[in-house]
Amino acid sequence: MITRRALLANGAKVAVGTVYYGTLVSFLTGCGSSSDDDTDTDKPIVEVLPGGLMVVNPVMCVGCRRCEIACSWSHGKSAVSPSTARIKVAKNLNFGPHGVQDNYEDQRGEQGDGTIVPSTCRQCDVCMTVCPQEAISINETTGARVVNDSLCVGCGYCADKCPQQVITIDKITRKSLKCDLCEGNPNCAQVCPTGAIKFYTWEDAVAEVELHEKYLALV
Amino acid sequence: MSNKFGGWAGYVLRVNLTTGLITKETTETYHDYIGGMGIGYKVLWDNHADGIKATDEENRLVISAGPLSGSGAICSARTTITSRNPVIRNHLITDGHFGGHFSPELKFAGYDAIIVEGKSPTPVWLRIEDDKVTLEPADSLWGVGIFDTFATISKLMGQQAQVAAIGPGGENLVAQSTIQTQGGHSAGGHGSVLGSKKLKAIGIIGTGTVDIAESTTNEQLRALDDHILGIIGANNNGVVPNQPQSWAEYSSTTSRWRGGPGVTWGAADTPVILEETPWDDRQKVAMRTSMAESYFGREEANKIFKRPGGCHSCPIRCFCEIKNPKMKTEYKLPTENITNVCLGFLDPWYAMGKPSHGEKRTDIQTVGGYYMDNFGIWSAYGQLSHVMREFTARSFWEILLPADEFAAINWAQYADLDAHFMQDFYTRIAYGASYEGSNILGRTLGRGLHNFINDDGELYHLEDILNEVESPRMAGLTFALESDEHYEFYGKAYSVFLDSHLKVFNRSMVGGVHHASESAGQVGALLNTVFNRDPQCHSHINLINCGLPWAKIAEVAESMWGPGAFDPVKHYTAMNTSKAKFAKWCLVKNVLHDSLTLCNWMFPLLVSPDVEKDYLGDSSIESQMFSLVTGVKTTEQELDDKAETVLQLHRALTVLQMNEPNQRDNHDVLAEWVYDLDSDKAFGDEGTIKMDRDDIQVGLDMFYAEMGWDNATGVPTRATLEKFKLGYVADKLEGLGLLPA
């Protein structure tokens, strides 16, 4: 078992093809487990595939939302909206991940300390696991968990259970909208004017995820 | 969806605060006027009433987006606010703008504009959640600062709400007040209009989309985005770096491309060291502008600059996110962070006498900026602070204020450049008569200079004006500084039109200078004559301050408008038709951007950083964007013609509101200092920006000819109005005797 601590301390590798679970998976995917118990079958698990995940560095994010726009432009009908973007900047933009607090001036967000903490899909398996239609599957090339529109019925289970709250249901098509990694060349990263959002391999993501997690806490 | 076009949301929201009635109407009524400013001017024309004041119930205020807002087009998140403006003589119509994320959210909610009319009996705020639009009680918000207003409404609606609000300045009917949206973005001059209507704020959540025309593919949108990124520079389209960089053939101190070696986002949790910012590195675009070092100096900026910021869809990021811990520890503010740009930081600095870079200046700009924004005070492009600084330097306040008020102001703090002064200063302006006794200083600065001067620019006794005395006394001020001797003013009656430091440019409107004769000579001067406030026009600045050598800029200018369009800096030649064409082009593009709504601080892009393109840009990008987003295939000229329709309507409405058929003599008049400064130099000498009276009259002749305006009066002719489908405007003006024969 590779724990987050062990990984960080020993520089251990996250190998392609390995099934991980426990703290490391929780850490990388934000699935919320704190258990290192390998026998706990309720813990989130993830199979590491080629490709990786998108993570935003909140130090570098300048809040332009071009990532949201490029995401909207890149999928299906050209209808721009934070609602149809698979990356979510607006939801933490003004007051940070915990919304308006009494001490909002000290919290994250444009009205707080100026730090913007966008949310991205970490390609965990939660949405895939909870989908009653089995409409979400793994793209073996990119590792992205992708929605099959012909199977999706827009029930919203995936959106409700998403640990990052980055899945939405399109109001018009009633289909689930989740990050598909743009076939391995994500448009959000291409248009970011500071390189704040990047596509990381699982291994390289560790440090970035840890940095991102730091900004999710109340200040 | 009823809207068959891309871009436009399809509906305009009309909110009557008197009746509480909220209705929707189609945007298609306004398509000939593009959107944004065009909607604002059409609504004000259609609802014109003679002689009303900005704060009268009959006045309307329009908050409008354009067809590009929210579409993702680069730099397309401006919001235009149009109404009569109390800072302007006769309360003529003006349009102000803010950026941020408000207009995209308005579009996502399904609306292109909000028309606010009437007056609520009690304070209210407008809540918009897609189709659900309600007026909510705002009694508990009345008197609350802007920042807490944003927080309170966001708590009620959810933090994804985009909120615009007025502060105590607008509530107290202070003319120099703003409407602001979160992140320090403010539109000047109309805060008191909302205050008079008792509308504290608007909160919007839009969960819909801005649709792009069905004929447009995603690949086309990305291709145009990439094309723009290949020619866009830094703020104001500076296309060469401010300091030498190894990749750049040129560098120039006029360029706002300030990011480069030595620049650090030092207040970031992990400081970011920029190094070089090559033009073709798409993931350093947001590092180019780094304007903090311009406002604070490099040493200070590298300590307090956290990151750049700005508006939805803009990669350039002209705003500065600043962290100054002393705001909290020493000045007892609730935050140590502030974001703003330009006058948001410069107005406090001007007011305090323009101290040099250093910690004291940093404190003045951050603390002063906080109070300005929290109270919702408008600088009128620095005019407010110019008056404060100049009257202090001239010891006028000692004469103008009652003795006890003068004694109560902490002038020692002012002299010591102590930023604690900022609290009292901006509070005086925001609270007017309800603050600290007579408060002549705050009431005067907040009301707008035009109220306090006669036709010669001489000041009345301030209290007589504030007390509405029928025959006010004159203040009897004289020029008495040593430096006045140089200009042979010493001992003469003081006039704001003679004082070059006050920068009153348009004599009749008492409007401030904004990239006028100091920028491109007669071109800047002419475009500052037409608008009722400073025109906020950067069309020319984006070319002339791009940083390329003068010869290259002159070559581009000549190719666009003819020989002699752009003179060497501070070495002006006589007026010519090329300059008139240049001036008209600047205004048309300005109006186009305020209608689309696109940033005129970034567009147009006549030049680029790309040596392979011979540094040339592309002036047709706006029409390419418009065509792709709306699906209405429109050439650059066709779109410019639509913008000119709005510009012609702007002029006609000014004629109607002034009830004045002679704009030439009663609107387009410059202050004396423009012609009289640098007494040892003549117009045309190297090193001076002074204009010549006869030459400017020639300039008006040529400009009117380009605009299709009557030469004698400067009023659009019937032929011109009809050319732009404004026959109904001609009919109305003719019926009132306001149309040239």
Boltz contact constraints between the chains, C-beta under 6 A:
constraints:
  - contact:
      token1: [A, 59]
      token2: [B, 268]
      max_distance: 6.0
  - contact:
      token1: [A, 59]
      token2: [B, 269]
      max_distance: 6.0
  - contact:
      token1: [A, 59]
      token2: [B, 270]
      max_distance: 6.0
  - contact:
      token1: [A, 62]
      token2: [B, 286]
      max_distance: 6.0
  - contact:
      token1: [A, 62]
      token2: [B, 307]
      max_distance: 6.0
  - contact:
      token1: [A, 62]
      token2: [B, 308]
      max_distance: 6.0
  - contact:
      token1: [A, 62]
      token2: [B, 309]
      max_distance: 6.0
  - contact:
      token1: [A, 62]
      token2: [B, 317]
      max_distance: 6.0
  - contact:
      token1: [A, 63]
      token2: [B, 309]
      max_distance: 6.0
  - contact:
      token1: [A, 64]
      token2: [B, 314]
      max_distance: 6.0
  - contact:
      token1: [A, 64]
      token2: [B, 315]
      max_distance: 6.0
  - contact:
      token1: [A, 65]
      token2: [B, 312]
      max_distance: 6.0
  - contact:
      token1: [A, 69]
      token2: [B, 72]
      max_distance: 6.0
  - contact:
      token1: [A, 69]
      token2: [B, 313]
      max_distance: 6.0
  - contact:
      token1: [A, 73]
      token2: [B, 218]
      max_distance: 6.0
  - contact:
      token1: [A, 73]
      token2: [B, 221]
      max_distance: 6.0
  - contact:
      token1: [A, 74]
      token2: [B, 218]
      max_distance: 6.0
  - contact:
      token1: [A, 78]
      token2: [B, 212]
      max_distance: 6.0
  - contact:
      token1: [A, 78]
      token2: [B, 218]
      max_distance: 6.0
  - contact:
      token1: [A, 79]
      token2: [B, 209]
      max_distance: 6.0
  - contact:
      token1: [A, 79]
      token2: [B, 211]
      max_distance: 6.0
  - contact:
      token1: [A, 80]
      token2: [B, 71]
      max_distance: 6.0
  - contact:
      token1: [A, 80]
      token2: [B, 72]
      max_distance: 6.0
  - contact:
      token1: [A, 80]
      token2: [B, 210]
      max_distance: 6.0
  - contact:
      token1: [A, 81]
      token2: [B, 108]
      max_distance: 6.0
  - contact:
      token1: [A, 81]
      token2: [B, 209]
      max_distance: 6.0
  - contact:
      token1: [A, 83]
      token2: [B, 207]
      max_distance: 6.0
  - contact:
      token1: [A, 84]
      token2: [B, 209]
      max_distance: 6.0
  - contact:
      token1: [A, 90]
      token2: [B, 160]
      max_distance: 6.0
  - contact:
      token1: [A, 91]
      token2: [B, 160]
      max_distance: 6.0
  - contact:
      token1: [A, 94]
      token2: [B, 159]
      max_distance: 6.0
  - contact:
      token1: [A, 94]
      token2: [B, 182]
      max_distance: 6.0
  - contact:
      token1: [A, 95]
      token2: [B, 159]
      max_distance: 6.0
  - contact:
      token1: [A, 99]
      token2: [B, 159]
      max_distance: 6.0
  - contact:
      token1: [A, 100]
      token2: [B, 151]
      max_distance: 6.0
  - contact:
      token1: [A, 100]
      token2: [B, 154]
      max_distance: 6.0
  - contact:
      token1: [A, 100]
      token2: [B, 155]
      max_distance: 6.0
  - contact:
      token1: [A, 100]
      token2: [B, 159]
      max_distance: 6.0
  - contact:
      token1: [A, 104]
      token2: [B, 151]
      max_distance: 6.0
  - contact:
      token1: [A, 105]
      token2: [B, 334]
      max_distance: 6.0
  - contact:
      token1: [A, 105]
      token2: [B, 335]
      max_distance: 6.0
  - contact:
      token1: [A, 110]
      token2: [B, 183]
      max_distance: 6.0
  - contact:
      token1: [A, 111]
      token2: [B, 182]
      max_distance: 6.0
  - contact:
      token1: [A, 113]
      token2: [B, 337]
      max_distance: 6.0
  - contact:
      token1: [A, 114]
      token2: [B, 306]
      max_distance: 6.0
  - contact:
      token1: [A, 114]
      token2: [B, 321]
      max_distance: 6.0
  - contact:
      token1: [A, 114]
      token2: [B, 337]
      max_distance: 6.0
  - contact:
      token1: [A, 193]
      token2: [B, 285]
      max_distance: 6.0
  - contact:
      token1: [A, 193]
      token2: [B, 286]
      max_distance: 6.0
  - contact:
      token1: [A, 193]
      token2: [B, 315]
      max_distance: 6.0
  - contact:
      token1: [A, 194]
      token2: [B, 286]
      max_distance: 6.0
  - contact:
      token1: [A, 195]
      token2: [B, 283]
      max_distance: 6.0
